Amino acid sequence: MARYEKVAEALRKEISSIIHDELKDPRLGFVTITNVDLTGDLRYAKVFFSVLGKDQEYKRTKEALDSALGFIRRLIAQRIRLRFTPEIAFKEDRSSEYSIKIQQVLEEIKELSEPKPSTRARGKVKTRKEVHGEPKKSRLLHKK
């Protein structure tokens, strides 16, 4: 595991604990920090979050996180020993909603492609012989 991956994981854990334990903003919804993308020089971090709710919840939570950005960055500087504390930008992560949408579409496709039970076959299935009777004998095979 590369250093930037370790730092990104540490940032994800710390930001998550800061949001859940330290921030008391009523605009915050049920926030989950899903991923942190760091640049190679560890100077800039994109923090991806998801919120349980609709678009309005995302907007309110984004405003709350942006207003608490300095506070979060200061606490990260105190808790994680780095030469430079990364600049943080919060980004919405809607991949969970996207995966739910894909799952619904796949279920609809499955329902459309399943064969529907026939209304004619209600009971015993008849053989070809029962439906059409004895096969006719070919005149070509039985010459007299």
C-alpha positions as CSV (number, residue, x, y, z in Angstrom):
1,M,0.0,0.0,0.0
2,A,1.5,3.3,-1.1
3,R,1.9,6.2,1.3
4,Y,-0.8,8.4,-0.3
5,E,-3.3,5.5,0.1
6,K,-2.5,5.2,3.8
7,V,-2.9,9.0,4.2
8,A,-6.1,9.0,2.3
9,E,-7.5,6.2,4.5
10,A,-6.4,8.1,7.6
11,L,-8.1,11.3,6.3
12,R,-11.3,9.4,5.5
13,K,-11.5,8.0,9.1
14,E,-10.6,11.3,10.7
15,I,-13.0,13.4,8.7
16,S,-15.8,10.9,9.3
17,S,-15.2,11.0,13.0
18,I,-15.0,14.8,13.0
19,I,-18.3,15.1,11.1
20,H,-20.1,12.6,13.4
21,D,-18.6,13.6,16.7
22,E,-17.5,17.3,16.5
23,L,-19.9,19.1,14.1
24,K,-23.2,20.2,15.5
25,D,-24.6,21.8,12.4
26,P,-28.4,21.1,12.0
27,R,-28.0,21.2,8.2
28,L,-26.0,18.0,8.3
29,G,-28.0,14.9,7.2
30,F,-26.9,11.3,7.6
31,V,-23.5,11.7,6.0
32,T,-21.1,8.9,5.0
33,I,-17.6,9.7,3.8
34,T,-17.1,7.2,1.0
35,N,-13.7,8.0,-0.5
36,V,-10.8,10.4,-0.4
37,D,-8.7,11.1,-3.5
38,L,-5.3,12.6,-2.8
39,T,-2.8,14.1,-5.2
40,G,0.6,12.5,-5.3
41,D,2.2,15.4,-3.3
42,L,-0.5,15.1,-0.6
43,R,-1.5,18.8,-1.0
44,Y,-5.1,18.4,-2.3
45,A,-7.8,16.1,-1.2
46,K,-11.2,15.4,-2.8
47,V,-13.5,14.1,-0.1
48,F,-16.5,12.2,-1.5
49,F,-19.6,12.0,0.7
50,S,-23.1,10.5,0.3
51,V,-26.2,11.5,2.1
52,L,-29.4,9.6,2.9
53,G,-32.1,11.6,1.3
54,K,-33.1,13.7,-1.7
55,D,-31.3,16.5,-3.6
56,Q,-32.3,19.1,-1.0
57,E,-30.5,17.0,1.7
58,Y,-27.4,16.9,-0.5
59,K,-27.5,20.6,-1.0
60,R,-27.9,21.4,2.7
61,T,-25.2,19.0,3.7
62,K,-22.8,20.4,1.1
63,E,-23.4,23.9,2.5
64,A,-22.8,22.7,6.0
65,L,-19.5,20.9,5.1
66,D,-18.2,23.8,3.1
67,S,-18.9,26.2,6.0
68,A,-17.1,23.9,8.4
69,L,-14.1,23.3,6.1
70,G,-11.6,25.4,8.1
71,F,-12.6,23.8,11.3
72,I,-12.3,20.3,9.8
73,R,-8.9,21.1,8.3
74,R,-7.6,22.5,11.6
75,L,-8.6,19.3,13.5
76,I,-7.0,17.2,10.8
77,A,-3.7,19.2,11.2
78,Q,-3.8,18.5,14.9
79,R,-4.6,14.8,14.6
80,I,-2.5,13.7,11.6
81,R,1.1,14.5,11.5
82,L,1.9,15.8,8.0
83,R,4.2,18.5,6.8
84,F,1.3,20.1,4.9
85,T,-2.3,19.7,5.7
86,P,-4.1,19.0,2.4
87,E,-6.6,21.5,1.0
88,I,-10.0,19.8,1.1
89,A,-12.8,19.9,-1.4
90,F,-16.1,18.1,-0.7
91,K,-17.7,16.3,-3.6
92,E,-21.1,14.5,-3.8
93,D,-20.9,10.8,-4.3
94,R,-24.1,9.5,-6.0
95,S,-22.7,6.1,-6.9
96,S,-25.0,4.3,-4.5
97,E,-28.1,5.9,-6.0
98,Y,-26.7,5.0,-9.5
99,S,-26.3,1.4,-8.5
100,I,-29.8,1.2,-7.1
101,K,-31.1,2.6,-10.4
102,I,-29.1,0.0,-12.4
103,Q,-30.5,-2.8,-10.2
104,Q,-34.1,-1.6,-10.8
105,V,-33.5,-1.6,-14.6
106,L,-32.0,-5.1,-14.5
107,E,-35.0,-6.4,-12.6
108,E,-37.4,-4.8,-15.1
109,I,-35.4,-6.5,-18.0
110,K,-35.6,-9.8,-16.1
111,E,-39.4,-9.5,-15.7
112,L,-39.8,-8.7,-19.4
113,S,-37.6,-11.6,-20.6
114,E,-39.1,-14.3,-18.4
115,P,-41.5,-16.6,-20.3
116,K,-45.1,-16.2,-19.2
117,P,-47.0,-19.3,-18.2
118,S,-49.3,-20.5,-21.1
119,T,-53.0,-20.4,-20.5
120,R,-53.5,-23.4,-22.8
121,A,-51.5,-25.9,-20.9
122,R,-53.6,-26.4,-17.7
123,G,-52.8,-29.8,-16.5
124,K,-51.3,-32.6,-18.4
125,V,-49.1,-31.7,-21.4
126,K,-50.2,-33.6,-24.5
127,T,-47.7,-35.3,-26.8
128,R,-47.5,-34.8,-30.5
129,K,-49.1,-38.2,-31.1
130,E,-52.1,-37.3,-28.9
131,V,-52.6,-33.9,-30.6
132,H,-52.2,-35.0,-34.2
133,G,-53.0,-38.7,-34.1
134,E,-50.9,-41.4,-35.7
135,P,-48.4,-40.2,-38.3
136,K,-49.3,-40.8,-41.9
137,K,-47.3,-43.4,-43.7
138,S,-45.4,-42.1,-46.6
139,R,-46.3,-43.5,-50.0
140,L,-42.8,-43.3,-51.2
141,L,-41.5,-45.6,-48.5
142,H,-44.2,-48.3,-48.9
143,K,-44.5,-49.0,-52.6
144,K,-46.5,-52.0,-53.6
